[in-house]
């Protein structure tokens, strides 16, 4: 009986951990400096550049517009596209 309960508990924890480690989406029009750095390929300089572009040029209308940010090219955009939303 205890082995079954332990097995079920272990399975539940594994499912919960898998969900917790999945990359959540980040709305680049609202994300702060720290949140932007959770994106693949975005460090402090690029996070600052995203915020600066958003402030000076207005909100991003599409994910593709991120290429207007210094430090984000096509390759970086491709790596992060599943992690980014624009709302």
PDB file of N, CA, C and O in Angstrom:
ATOM      1  N   UNK A   1       0.815  -1.192   0.000  1.00  0.00           N
ATOM      2  CA  UNK A   1       0.000   0.000   0.000  1.00  0.00           C
ATOM      3  C   UNK A   1       0.862   1.260   0.000  1.00  0.00           C
ATOM      4  O   UNK A   1       0.586   2.217  -0.724  1.00  0.00           O
ATOM      5  N   UNK A   2       1.905   1.245   0.819  1.00  0.00           N
ATOM      6  CA  UNK A   2       2.777   2.410   0.898  1.00  0.00           C
ATOM      7  C   UNK A   2       3.544   2.622  -0.402  1.00  0.00           C
ATOM      8  O   UNK A   2       3.795   3.759  -0.800  1.00  0.00           O
ATOM      9  N   UNK A   3       3.921   1.520  -1.067  1.00  0.00           N
ATOM     10  CA  UNK A   3       4.654   1.635  -2.334  1.00  0.00           C
ATOM     11  C   UNK A   3       3.787   2.283  -3.407  1.00  0.00           C
ATOM     12  O   UNK A   3       4.273   3.082  -4.207  1.00  0.00           O
ATOM     13  N   UNK A   4       2.502   1.936  -3.421  1.00  0.00           N
ATOM     14  CA  UNK A   4       1.588   2.525  -4.402  1.00  0.00           C
ATOM     15  C   UNK A   4       1.441   4.020  -4.141  1.00  0.00           C
ATOM     16  O   UNK A   4       1.498   4.828  -5.068  1.00  0.00           O
ATOM     17  N   UNK A   5       1.253   4.381  -2.881  1.00  0.00           N
ATOM     18  CA  UNK A   5       1.107   5.792  -2.530  1.00  0.00           C
ATOM     19  C   UNK A   5       2.377   6.561  -2.870  1.00  0.00           C
ATOM     20  O   UNK A   5       2.315   7.676  -3.390  1.00  0.00           O
ATOM     21  N   UNK A   6       3.523   5.967  -2.578  1.00  0.00           N
ATOM     22  CA  UNK A   6       4.793   6.617  -2.889  1.00  0.00           C
ATOM     23  C   UNK A   6       4.973   6.766  -4.393  1.00  0.00           C
ATOM     24  O   UNK A   6       5.455   7.797  -4.862  1.00  0.00           O
ATOM     25  N   UNK A   7       4.591   5.750  -5.149  1.00  0.00           N
ATOM     26  CA  UNK A   7       4.684   5.819  -6.611  1.00  0.00           C
ATOM     27  C   UNK A   7       3.789   6.911  -7.167  1.00  0.00           C
ATOM     28  O   UNK A   7       4.195   7.659  -8.056  1.00  0.00           O
ATOM     29  N   UNK A   8       2.573   7.005  -6.648  1.00  0.00           N
ATOM     30  CA  UNK A   8       1.652   8.049  -7.102  1.00  0.00           C
ATOM     31  C   UNK A   8       2.170   9.434  -6.742  1.00  0.00           C
ATOM     32  O   UNK A   8       2.067  10.361  -7.545  1.00  0.00           O
ATOM     33  N   UNK A   9       2.719   9.584  -5.559  1.00  0.00           N
ATOM     34  CA  UNK A   9       3.283  10.858  -5.135  1.00  0.00           C
ATOM     35  C   UNK A   9       4.459  11.246  -6.018  1.00  0.00           C
ATOM     36  O   UNK A   9       4.567  12.395  -6.446  1.00  0.00           O
ATOM     37  N   UNK A  10       5.330  10.299  -6.290  1.00  0.00           N
ATOM     38  CA  UNK A  10       6.485  10.552  -7.151  1.00  0.00           C
ATOM     39  C   UNK A  10       6.043  10.967  -8.546  1.00  0.00           C
ATOM     40  O   UNK A  10       6.583  11.918  -9.110  1.00  0.00           O
ATOM     41  N   UNK A  11       5.072  10.266  -9.102  1.00  0.00           N
ATOM     42  CA  UNK A  11       4.565  10.597 -10.437  1.00  0.00           C
ATOM     43  C   UNK A  11       3.963  11.998 -10.452  1.00  0.00           C
ATOM     44  O   UNK A  11       4.175  12.757 -11.397  1.00  0.00           O
ATOM     45  N   UNK A  12       3.218  12.339  -9.416  1.00  0.00           N
ATOM     46  CA  UNK A  12       2.621  13.673  -9.325  1.00  0.00           C
ATOM     47  C   UNK A  12       3.664  14.765  -9.244  1.00  0.00           C
ATOM     48  O   UNK A  12       3.520  15.813  -9.872  1.00  0.00           O
ATOM     49  N   UNK A  13       4.713  14.530  -8.477  1.00  0.00           N
ATOM     50  CA  UNK A  13       5.790  15.512  -8.362  1.00  0.00           C
ATOM     51  C   UNK A  13       6.536  15.683  -9.678  1.00  0.00           C
ATOM     52  O   UNK A  13       6.946  16.791 -10.022  1.00  0.00           O
ATOM     53  N   UNK A  14       6.713  14.596 -10.410  1.00  0.00           N
ATOM     54  CA  UNK A  14       7.402  14.678 -11.701  1.00  0.00           C
ATOM     55  C   UNK A  14       6.586  15.495 -12.695  1.00  0.00           C
ATOM     56  O   UNK A  14       7.144  16.287 -13.454  1.00  0.00           O
ATOM     57  N   UNK A  15       5.282  15.311 -12.695  1.00  0.00           N
ATOM     58  CA  UNK A  15       4.414  16.090 -13.589  1.00  0.00           C
ATOM     59  C   UNK A  15       4.451  17.559 -13.197  1.00  0.00           C
ATOM     60  O   UNK A  15       4.546  18.427 -14.065  1.00  0.00           O
ATOM     61  N   UNK A  16       4.379  17.848 -11.909  1.00  0.00           N
ATOM     62  CA  UNK A  16       4.419  19.233 -11.446  1.00  0.00           C
ATOM     63  C   UNK A  16       5.753  19.883 -11.778  1.00  0.00           C
ATOM     64  O   UNK A  16       5.793  21.042 -12.190  1.00  0.00           O
ATOM     65  N   UNK A  17       6.841  19.150 -11.604  1.00  0.00           N
ATOM     66  CA  UNK A  17       8.167  19.691 -11.906  1.00  0.00           C
ATOM     67  C   UNK A  17       8.324  19.954 -13.393  1.00  0.00           C
ATOM     68  O   UNK A  17       8.933  20.951 -13.782  1.00  0.00           O
ATOM     69  N   UNK A  18       7.793  19.092 -14.217  1.00  0.00           N
ATOM     70  CA  UNK A  18       7.881  19.292 -15.668  1.00  0.00           C
ATOM     71  C   UNK A  18       7.155  20.565 -16.066  1.00  0.00           C
ATOM     72  O   UNK A  18       7.639  21.310 -16.917  1.00  0.00           O
ATOM     73  N   UNK A  19       6.013  20.822 -15.470  1.00  0.00           N
ATOM     74  CA  UNK A  19       5.276  22.043 -15.774  1.00  0.00           C
ATOM     75  C   UNK A  19       5.985  23.283 -15.266  1.00  0.00           C
ATOM     76  O   UNK A  19       5.912  24.338 -15.895  1.00  0.00           O
ATOM     77  N   UNK A  20       6.664  23.172 -14.145  1.00  0.00           N
ATOM     78  CA  UNK A  20       7.356  24.317 -13.568  1.00  0.00           C
ATOM     79  C   UNK A  20       8.600  24.687 -14.346  1.00  0.00           C
ATOM     80  O   UNK A  20       9.001  25.850 -14.342  1.00  0.00           O
ATOM     81  N   UNK A  21       9.223  23.726 -15.015  1.00  0.00           N
ATOM     82  CA  UNK A  21      10.449  24.032 -15.731  1.00  0.00           C
ATOM     83  C   UNK A  21      10.198  24.451 -17.168  1.00  0.00           C
ATOM     84  O   UNK A  21      11.116  24.922 -17.840  1.00  0.00           O
ATOM     85  N   UNK A  22       8.986  24.293 -17.650  1.00  0.00           N
ATOM     86  CA  UNK A  22       8.682  24.723 -19.014  1.00  0.00           C
ATOM     87  C   UNK A  22       8.767  26.243 -19.072  1.00  0.00           C
ATOM     88  O   UNK A  22       8.361  26.934 -18.137  1.00  0.00           O
ATOM     89  N   UNK A  23       9.296  26.755 -20.172  1.00  0.00           N
ATOM     90  CA  UNK A  23       9.424  28.195 -20.311  1.00  0.00           C
ATOM     91  C   UNK A  23       8.056  28.836 -20.493  1.00  0.00           C
ATOM     92  O   UNK A  23       7.349  28.531 -21.454  1.00  0.00           O
ATOM     93  N   UNK A  24       7.683  29.715 -19.581  1.00  0.00           N
ATOM     94  CA  UNK A  24       6.428  30.426 -19.774  1.00  0.00           C
ATOM     95  C   UNK A  24       6.605  31.491 -20.858  1.00  0.00           C
ATOM     96  O   UNK A  24       7.729  31.859 -21.199  1.00  0.00           O
ATOM     97  N   UNK A  25       5.506  31.971 -21.383  1.00  0.00           N
ATOM     98  CA  UNK A  25       5.618  33.026 -22.378  1.00  0.00           C
ATOM     99  C   UNK A  25       5.780  34.374 -21.695  1.00  0.00           C
ATOM    100  O   UNK A  25       5.266  34.603 -20.600  1.00  0.00           O
ATOM    101  N   UNK A  26       6.501  35.250 -22.359  1.00  0.00           N
ATOM    102  CA  UNK A  26       6.774  36.582 -21.846  1.00  0.00           C
ATOM    103  C   UNK A  26       6.180  37.589 -22.821  1.00  0.00           C
ATOM    104  O   UNK A  26       6.481  37.559 -24.015  1.00  0.00           O
ATOM    105  N   UNK A  27       5.340  38.475 -22.313  1.00  0.00           N
ATOM    106  CA  UNK A  27       4.792  39.550 -23.132  1.00  0.00           C
ATOM    107  C   UNK A  27       5.835  40.663 -23.183  1.00  0.00           C
ATOM    108  O   UNK A  27       6.051  41.360 -22.191  1.00  0.00           O
ATOM    109  N   UNK A  28       6.475  40.830 -24.324  1.00  0.00           N
ATOM    110  CA  UNK A  28       7.567  41.796 -24.434  1.00  0.00           C
ATOM    111  C   UNK A  28       7.093  43.238 -24.329  1.00  0.00           C
ATOM    112  O   UNK A  28       7.914  44.139 -24.156  1.00  0.00           O
ATOM    113  N   UNK A  29       5.801  43.476 -24.428  1.00  0.00           N
ATOM    114  CA  UNK A  29       5.283  44.833 -24.268  1.00  0.00           C
ATOM    115  C   UNK A  29       5.073  45.209 -22.808  1.00  0.00           C
ATOM    116  O   UNK A  29       4.859  46.381 -22.499  1.00  0.00           O
ATOM    117  N   UNK A  30       5.130  44.241 -21.912  1.00  0.00           N
ATOM    118  CA  UNK A  30       4.900  44.504 -20.492  1.00  0.00           C
ATOM    119  C   UNK A  30       6.022  44.015 -19.586  1.00  0.00           C
ATOM    120  O   UNK A  30       6.095  44.409 -18.423  1.00  0.00           O
ATOM    121  N   UNK A  31       6.885  43.172 -20.103  1.00  0.00           N
ATOM    122  CA  UNK A  31       7.918  42.539 -19.270  1.00  0.00           C
ATOM    123  C   UNK A  31       8.922  43.557 -18.749  1.00  0.00           C
ATOM    124  O   UNK A  31       9.288  44.507 -19.441  1.00  0.00           O
ATOM    125  N   UNK A  32       9.357  43.333 -17.511  1.00  0.00           N
ATOM    126  CA  UNK A  32      10.395  44.192 -16.955  1.00  0.00           C
ATOM    127  C   UNK A  32      11.778  43.624 -17.294  1.00  0.00           C
ATOM    128  O   UNK A  32      11.899  42.582 -17.939  1.00  0.00           O
ATOM    129  N   UNK A  33      12.795  44.322 -16.853  1.00  0.00           N
ATOM    130  CA  UNK A  33      14.187  43.989 -17.149  1.00  0.00           C
ATOM    131  C   UNK A  33      14.517  42.541 -16.789  1.00  0.00           C
ATOM    132  O   UNK A  33      15.091  41.815 -17.600  1.00  0.00           O
ATOM    133  N   UNK A  34      14.159  42.124 -15.586  1.00  0.00           N
ATOM    134  CA  UNK A  34      14.477  40.768 -15.127  1.00  0.00           C
ATOM    135  C   UNK A  34      13.707  39.706 -15.903  1.00  0.00           C
ATOM    136  O   UNK A  34      14.259  38.661 -16.247  1.00  0.00           O
ATOM    137  N   UNK A  35      12.447  39.971 -16.174  1.00  0.00           N
ATOM    138  CA  UNK A  35      11.623  39.009 -16.904  1.00  0.00           C
ATOM    139  C   UNK A  35      12.140  38.820 -18.332  1.00  0.00           C
ATOM    140  O   UNK A  35      12.148  37.701 -18.844  1.00  0.00           O
ATOM    141  N   UNK A  36      12.567  39.896 -18.968  1.00  0.00           N
ATOM    142  CA  UNK A  36      13.102  39.794 -20.330  1.00  0.00           C
ATOM    143  C   UNK A  36      14.347  38.915 -20.376  1.00  0.00           C
ATOM    144  O   UNK A  36      14.577  38.218 -21.364  1.00  0.00           O
ATOM    145  N   UNK A  37      15.146  38.943 -19.321  1.00  0.00           N
ATOM    146  CA  UNK A  37      16.373  38.153 -19.288  1.00  0.00           C
ATOM    147  C   UNK A  37      16.115  36.651 -19.156  1.00  0.00           C
ATOM    148  O   UNK A  37      17.047  35.860 -19.293  1.00  0.00           O
ATOM    149  N   UNK A  38      14.891  36.249 -18.897  1.00  0.00           N
ATOM    150  CA  UNK A  38      14.577  34.818 -18.855  1.00  0.00           C
ATOM    151  C   UNK A  38      14.448  34.235 -20.259  1.00  0.00           C
ATOM    152  O   UNK A  38      14.408  33.015 -20.423  1.00  0.00           O
ATOM    153  N   UNK A  39      14.382  35.090 -21.262  1.00  0.00           N
ATOM    154  CA  UNK A  39      14.266  34.635 -22.649  1.00  0.00           C
ATOM    155  C   UNK A  39      15.605  34.133 -23.167  1.00  0.00           C
ATOM    156  O   UNK A  39      16.652  34.684 -22.828  1.00  0.00           O
ATOM    157  N   UNK A  40      15.573  33.100 -23.977  1.00  0.00           N
ATOM    158  CA  UNK A  40      16.776  32.545 -24.584  1.00  0.00           C
ATOM    159  C   UNK A  40      17.463  33.609 -25.428  1.00  0.00           C
ATOM    160  O   UNK A  40      16.846  34.206 -26.310  1.00  0.00           O
ATOM    161  N   UNK A  41      18.744  33.842 -25.155  1.00  0.00           N
ATOM    162  CA  UNK A  41      19.522  34.790 -25.944  1.00  0.00           C
ATOM    163  C   UNK A  41      19.434  36.229 -25.478  1.00  0.00           C
ATOM    164  O   UNK A  41      20.016  37.114 -26.106  1.00  0.00           O
ATOM    165  N   UNK A  42      18.715  36.487 -24.383  1.00  0.00           N
ATOM    166  CA  UNK A  42      18.563  37.861 -23.895  1.00  0.00           C
ATOM    167  C   UNK A  42      19.308  38.022 -22.576  1.00  0.00           C
ATOM    168  O   UNK A  42      18.966  37.408 -21.565  1.00  0.00           O
ATOM    169  N   UNK A  43      20.332  38.861 -22.614  1.00  0.00           N
ATOM    170  CA  UNK A  43      21.077  39.214 -21.416  1.00  0.00           C
ATOM    171  C   UNK A  43      20.731  40.636 -21.017  1.00  0.00           C
ATOM    172  O   UNK A  43      19.776  41.212 -21.539  1.00  0.00           O
ATOM    173  N   UNK A  44      21.498  41.212 -20.094  1.00  0.00           N
ATOM    174  CA  UNK A  44      21.202  42.566 -19.616  1.00  0.00           C
ATOM    175  C   UNK A  44      21.171  43.627 -20.721  1.00  0.00           C
ATOM    176  O   UNK A  44      20.269  44.465 -20.743  1.00  0.00           O
ATOM    177  N   UNK A  45      22.133  43.600 -21.626  1.00  0.00           N
ATOM    178  CA  UNK A  45      22.188  44.621 -22.682  1.00  0.00           C
ATOM    179  C   UNK A  45      20.990  44.516 -23.622  1.00  0.00           C
ATOM    180  O   UNK A  45      20.414  45.533 -24.007  1.00  0.00           O
ATOM    181  N   UNK A  46      20.616  43.304 -23.988  1.00  0.00           N
ATOM    182  CA  UNK A  46      19.485  43.121 -24.898  1.00  0.00           C
ATOM    183  C   UNK A  46      18.170  43.439 -24.199  1.00  0.00           C
ATOM    184  O   UNK A  46      17.265  44.005 -24.812  1.00  0.00           O
ATOM    185  N   UNK A  47      18.054  43.083 -22.934  1.00  0.00           N
ATOM    186  CA  UNK A  47      16.843  43.423 -22.176  1.00  0.00           C
ATOM    187  C   UNK A  47      16.668  44.935 -22.129  1.00  0.00           C
ATOM    188  O   UNK A  47      15.563  45.444 -22.319  1.00  0.00           O
ATOM    189  N   UNK A  48      17.748  45.643 -21.879  1.00  0.00           N
ATOM    190  CA  UNK A  48      17.701  47.110 -21.858  1.00  0.00           C
ATOM    191  C   UNK A  48      17.344  47.661 -23.233  1.00  0.00           C
ATOM    192  O   UNK A  48      16.590  48.629 -23.337  1.00  0.00           O
ATOM    193  N   UNK A  49      17.880  47.051 -24.286  1.00  0.00           N
ATOM    194  CA  UNK A  49      17.580  47.495 -25.651  1.00  0.00           C
ATOM    195  C   UNK A  49      16.107  47.265 -26.002  1.00  0.00           C
ATOM    196  O   UNK A  49      15.508  48.082 -26.701  1.00  0.00           O
ATOM    197  N   UNK A  50      15.525  46.176 -25.530  1.00  0.00           N
ATOM    198  CA  UNK A  50      14.099  45.914 -25.765  1.00  0.00           C
ATOM    199  C   UNK A  50      13.255  46.987 -25.090  1.00  0.00           C
ATOM    200  O   UNK A  50      12.325  47.527 -25.690  1.00  0.00           O
ATOM    201  N   UNK A  51      13.581  47.290 -23.851  1.00  0.00           N
ATOM    202  CA  UNK A  51      12.835  48.316 -23.112  1.00  0.00           C
ATOM    203  C   UNK A  51      12.987  49.671 -23.786  1.00  0.00           C
ATOM    204  O   UNK A  51      12.011  50.410 -23.916  1.00  0.00           O
ATOM    205  N   UNK A  52      14.191  50.003 -24.211  1.00  0.00           N
ATOM    206  CA  UNK A  52      14.439  51.283 -24.883  1.00  0.00           C
ATOM    207  C   UNK A  52      13.654  51.377 -26.196  1.00  0.00           C
ATOM    208  O   UNK A  52      13.034  52.403 -26.474  1.00  0.00           O
ATOM    209  N   UNK A  53      13.679  50.313 -26.998  1.00  0.00           N
ATOM    210  CA  UNK A  53      12.936  50.309 -28.267  1.00  0.00           C
ATOM    211  C   UNK A  53      11.438  50.443 -28.006  1.00  0.00           C
ATOM    212  O   UNK A  53      10.742  51.172 -28.713  1.00  0.00           O
ATOM    213  N   UNK A  54      10.957  49.753 -27.012  1.00  0.00           N
ATOM    214  CA  UNK A  54       9.532  49.802 -26.663  1.00  0.00           C
ATOM    215  C   UNK A  54       9.130  51.209 -26.220  1.00  0.00           C
ATOM    216  O   UNK A  54       8.041  51.682 -26.547  1.00  0.00           O
ATOM    217  N   UNK A  55      10.005  51.868 -25.482  1.00  0.00           N
ATOM    218  CA  UNK A  55       9.726  53.216 -24.997  1.00  0.00           C
ATOM    219  C   UNK A  55       9.774  54.237 -26.133  1.00  0.00           C
ATOM    220  O   UNK A  55       8.897  55.095 -26.238  1.00  0.00           O
ATOM    221  N   UNK A  56      10.792  54.145 -26.974  1.00  0.00           N
ATOM    222  CA  UNK A  56      10.987  55.132 -28.039  1.00  0.00           C
ATOM    223  C   UNK A  56      10.086  54.910 -29.244  1.00  0.00           C
ATOM    224  O   UNK A  56       9.616  55.877 -29.844  1.00  0.00           O
ATOM    225  N   UNK A  57       9.836  53.662 -29.610  1.00  0.00           N
ATOM    226  CA  UNK A  57       9.118  53.361 -30.849  1.00  0.00           C
ATOM    227  C   UNK A  57       7.686  52.876 -30.628  1.00  0.00           C
ATOM    228  O   UNK A  57       6.926  52.725 -31.584  1.00  0.00           O
ATOM    229  N   UNK A  58       7.327  52.637 -29.393  1.00  0.00           N
ATOM    230  CA  UNK A  58       5.987  52.137 -29.090  1.00  0.00           C
ATOM    231  C   UNK A  58       5.969  50.629 -28.961  1.00  0.00           C
ATOM    232  O   UNK A  58       6.975  49.955 -29.179  1.00  0.00           O
ATOM    233  N   UNK A  59       4.816  50.117 -28.604  1.00  0.00           N
ATOM    234  CA  UNK A  59       4.670  48.682 -28.393  1.00  0.00           C
ATOM    235  C   UNK A  59       4.933  47.895 -29.667  1.00  0.00           C
ATOM    236  O   UNK A  59       4.696  48.367 -30.779  1.00  0.00           O
ATOM    237  N   UNK A  60       5.426  46.692 -29.470  1.00  0.00           N
ATOM    238  CA  UNK A  60       5.633  45.774 -30.588  1.00  0.00           C
ATOM    239  C   UNK A  60       4.267  45.274 -31.048  1.00  0.00           C
ATOM    240  O   UNK A  60       3.424  44.912 -30.227  1.00  0.00           O
ATOM    241  N   UNK A  61       4.055  45.255 -32.348  1.00  0.00           N
ATOM    242  CA  UNK A  61       2.795  44.776 -32.912  1.00  0.00           C
ATOM    243  C   UNK A  61       2.883  43.303 -33.305  1.00  0.00           C
ATOM    244  O   UNK A  61       1.866  42.618 -33.413  1.00  0.00           O
ATOM    245  N   UNK A  62       4.103  42.830 -33.517  1.00  0.00           N
ATOM    246  CA  UNK A  62       4.317  41.421 -33.856  1.00  0.00           C
ATOM    247  C   UNK A  62       5.669  40.988 -33.311  1.00  0.00           C
ATOM    248  O   UNK A  62       6.532  41.817 -33.022  1.00  0.00           O
ATOM    249  N   UNK A  63       5.838  39.698 -33.176  1.00  0.00           N
ATOM    250  CA  UNK A  63       7.103  39.154 -32.684  1.00  0.00           C
ATOM    251  C   UNK A  63       8.241  39.497 -33.638  1.00  0.00           C
ATOM    252  O   UNK A  63       9.365  39.742 -33.200  1.00  0.00           O
ATOM    253  N   UNK A  64       7.961  39.517 -34.928  1.00  0.00           N
ATOM    254  CA  UNK A  64       8.991  39.823 -35.922  1.00  0.00           C
ATOM    255  C   UNK A  64       9.610  41.203 -35.730  1.00  0.00           C
ATOM    256  O   UNK A  64      10.757  41.422 -36.119  1.00  0.00           O
ATOM    257  N   UNK A  65       8.871  42.130 -35.138  1.00  0.00           N
ATOM    258  CA  UNK A  65       9.395  43.477 -34.902  1.00  0.00           C
ATOM    259  C   UNK A  65      10.542  43.495 -33.897  1.00  0.00           C
ATOM    260  O   UNK A  65      11.246  44.499 -33.785  1.00  0.00           O
ATOM    261  N   UNK A  66      10.738  42.408 -33.171  1.00  0.00           N
ATOM    262  CA  UNK A  66      11.858  42.359 -32.229  1.00  0.00           C
ATOM    263  C   UNK A  66      13.200  42.472 -32.948  1.00  0.00           C
ATOM    264  O   UNK A  66      14.203  42.828 -32.328  1.00  0.00           O
ATOM    265  N   UNK A  67      13.230  42.176 -34.233  1.00  0.00           N
ATOM    266  CA  UNK A  67      14.492  42.298 -34.972  1.00  0.00           C
ATOM    267  C   UNK A  67      14.924  43.748 -35.120  1.00  0.00           C
ATOM    268  O   UNK A  67      16.055  44.006 -35.532  1.00  0.00           O
ATOM    269  N   UNK A  68      14.057  44.704 -34.796  1.00  0.00           N
ATOM    270  CA  UNK A  68      14.457  46.119 -34.823  1.00  0.00           C
ATOM    271  C   UNK A  68      15.286  46.481 -33.587  1.00  0.00           C
ATOM    272  O   UNK A  68      15.841  47.577 -33.502  1.00  0.00           O
ATOM    273  N   UNK A  69      15.361  45.561 -32.644  1.00  0.00           N
ATOM    274  CA  UNK A  69      16.132  45.772 -31.415  1.00  0.00           C
ATOM    275  C   UNK A  69      17.580  45.373 -31.644  1.00  0.00           C
ATOM    276  O   UNK A  69      17.865  44.284 -32.143  1.00  0.00           O
ATOM    277  N   UNK A  70      18.489  46.264 -31.277  1.00  0.00           N
ATOM    278  CA  UNK A  70      19.911  45.971 -31.380  1.00  0.00           C
ATOM    279  C   UNK A  70      20.230  44.750 -30.522  1.00  0.00           C
ATOM    280  O   UNK A  70      19.958  44.739 -29.321  1.00  0.00           O
ATOM    281  N   UNK A  71      20.807  43.723 -31.142  1.00  0.00           N
ATOM    282  CA  UNK A  71      21.158  42.505 -30.420  1.00  0.00           C
ATOM    283  C   UNK A  71      20.225  41.338 -30.712  1.00  0.00           C
ATOM    284  O   UNK A  71      20.489  40.211 -30.294  1.00  0.00           O
ATOM    285  N   UNK A  72      19.130  41.603 -31.429  1.00  0.00           N
ATOM    286  CA  UNK A  72      18.212  40.523 -31.796  1.00  0.00           C
ATOM    287  C   UNK A  72      18.168  40.413 -33.313  1.00  0.00           C
ATOM    288  O   UNK A  72      17.606  41.261 -34.006  1.00  0.00           O
ATOM    289  N   UNK A  73      18.770  39.357 -33.798  1.00  0.00           N
ATOM    290  CA  UNK A  73      18.725  39.059 -35.225  1.00  0.00           C
ATOM    291  C   UNK A  73      17.768  37.911 -35.477  1.00  0.00           C
ATOM    292  O   UNK A  73      17.057  37.464 -34.576  1.00  0.00           O
ATOM    293  N   UNK A  74      17.759  37.448 -36.695  1.00  0.00           N
ATOM    294  CA  UNK A  74      16.854  36.358 -37.071  1.00  0.00           C
ATOM    295  C   UNK A  74      17.108  35.091 -36.251  1.00  0.00           C
ATOM    296  O   UNK A  74      16.164  34.415 -35.843  1.00  0.00           O
ATOM    297  N   UNK A  75      18.386  34.769 -36.011  1.00  0.00           N
ATOM    298  CA  UNK A  75      18.717  33.546 -35.269  1.00  0.00           C
ATOM    299  C   UNK A  75      18.233  33.626 -33.821  1.00  0.00           C
ATOM    300  O   UNK A  75      17.667  32.665 -33.301  1.00  0.00           O
ATOM    301  N   UNK A  76      18.453  34.767 -33.173  1.00  0.00           N
ATOM    302  CA  UNK A  76      17.994  34.941 -31.796  1.00  0.00           C
ATOM    303  C   UNK A  76      16.478  34.909 -31.734  1.00  0.00           C
ATOM    304  O   UNK A  76      15.899  34.288 -30.843  1.00  0.00           O
ATOM    305  N   UNK A  77      15.841  35.573 -32.676  1.00  0.00           N
ATOM    306  CA  UNK A  77      14.380  35.580 -32.720  1.00  0.00           C
ATOM    307  C   UNK A  77      13.830  34.168 -32.877  1.00  0.00           C
ATOM    308  O   UNK A  77      12.840  33.809 -32.239  1.00  0.00           O
ATOM    309  N   UNK A  78      14.460  33.384 -33.710  1.00  0.00           N
ATOM    310  CA  UNK A  78      14.011  32.003 -33.921  1.00  0.00           C
ATOM    311  C   UNK A  78      14.123  31.181 -32.643  1.00  0.00           C
ATOM    312  O   UNK A  78      13.243  30.375 -32.341  1.00  0.00           O
ATOM    313  N   UNK A  79      15.215  31.385 -31.887  1.00  0.00           N
ATOM    314  CA  UNK A  79      15.415  30.628 -30.641  1.00  0.00           C
ATOM    315  C   UNK A  79      14.406  31.014 -29.565  1.00  0.00           C
ATOM    316  O   UNK A  79      14.031  30.178 -28.744  1.00  0.00           O
ATOM    317  N   UNK A  80      13.965  32.263 -29.559  1.00  0.00           N
ATOM    318  CA  UNK A  80      13.085  32.729 -28.487  1.00  0.00           C
ATOM    319  C   UNK A  80      11.608  32.775 -28.865  1.00  0.00           C
ATOM    320  O   UNK A  80      10.770  33.030 -28.000  1.00  0.00           O
ATOM    321  N   UNK A  81      11.267  32.539 -30.112  1.00  0.00           N
ATOM    322  CA  UNK A  81       9.901  32.787 -30.574  1.00  0.00           C
ATOM    323  C   UNK A  81       8.820  32.012 -29.820  1.00  0.00           C
ATOM    324  O   UNK A  81       7.695  32.498 -29.703  1.00  0.00           O
ATOM    325  N   UNK A  82       9.129  30.840 -29.312  1.00  0.00           N
ATOM    326  CA  UNK A  82       8.131  30.072 -28.563  1.00  0.00           C
ATOM    327  C   UNK A  82       7.954  30.582 -27.132  1.00  0.00           C
ATOM    328  O   UNK A  82       7.046  30.149 -26.422  1.00  0.00           O
ATOM    329  N   UNK A  83       8.816  31.493 -26.718  1.00  0.00           N
ATOM    330  CA  UNK A  83       8.771  32.024 -25.359  1.00  0.00           C
ATOM    331  C   UNK A  83       8.150  33.413 -25.300  1.00  0.00           C
ATOM    332  O   UNK A  83       7.915  33.941 -24.213  1.00  0.00           O
ATOM    333  N   UNK A  84       7.882  34.011 -26.464  1.00  0.00           N
ATOM    334  CA  UNK A  84       7.483  35.414 -26.545  1.00  0.00           C
ATOM    335  C   UNK A  84       6.052  35.552 -27.053  1.00  0.00           C
ATOM    336  O   UNK A  84       5.624  34.842 -27.963  1.00  0.00           O
ATOM    337  N   UNK A  85       5.327  36.482 -26.443  1.00  0.00           N
ATOM    338  CA  UNK A  85       4.035  36.900 -26.980  1.00  0.00           C
ATOM    339  C   UNK A  85       4.024  38.421 -27.065  1.00  0.00           C
ATOM    340  O   UNK A  85       4.783  39.103 -26.378  1.00  0.00           O
ATOM    341  N   UNK A  86       3.152  38.935 -27.919  1.00  0.00           N
ATOM    342  CA  UNK A  86       2.970  40.377 -28.074  1.00  0.00           C
ATOM    343  C   UNK A  86       1.490  40.650 -27.871  1.00  0.00           C
ATOM    344  O   UNK A  86       0.652  40.226 -28.666  1.00  0.00           O
ATOM    345  N   UNK A  87       1.181  41.361 -26.801  1.00  0.00           N
ATOM    346  CA  UNK A  87      -0.220  41.698 -26.513  1.00  0.00           C
ATOM    347  C   UNK A  87      -0.341  43.161 -26.195  1.00  0.00           C
ATOM    348  O   UNK A  87      -1.440  43.646 -25.924  1.00  0.00           O
TER     349      UNK A  87
END
